[in-house]
């Protein structure tokens, strides 16, 4: 659960800092609809961790993120996974296409698909 918390915190921080989204009271809300993680070397207290974040897929109202946790200076991730978010219009609760500005920002961290 802690690793998933790190993933969600990294995503929320990215959206607030880079996309200037008001996730608490803004027009859009984002819901996690899927989350998965693989563990390679469990981090433990008092490890300081770095999070790598990229976007694997943008489609309509959906964003699929890829994330990895690293101990500083270590090339291998101690955990990696995916988080899928669906953006909704807060007032109606209905899925909504990502605004153009958000698409541009997320495209900046879009990862190339591997064959």
Secondary structure as UniProt FT lines:
FT   HELIX           2..19
FT   TURN            23..25
FT   STRAND          28..39
FT   TURN            45..46
FT   STRAND          49..59
FT   TURN            60..61
FT   STRAND          62..71
FT   TURN            72..73
FT   STRAND          79..89
FT   TURN            90..92
FT   HELIX           100..107
FT   TURN            108..109
//
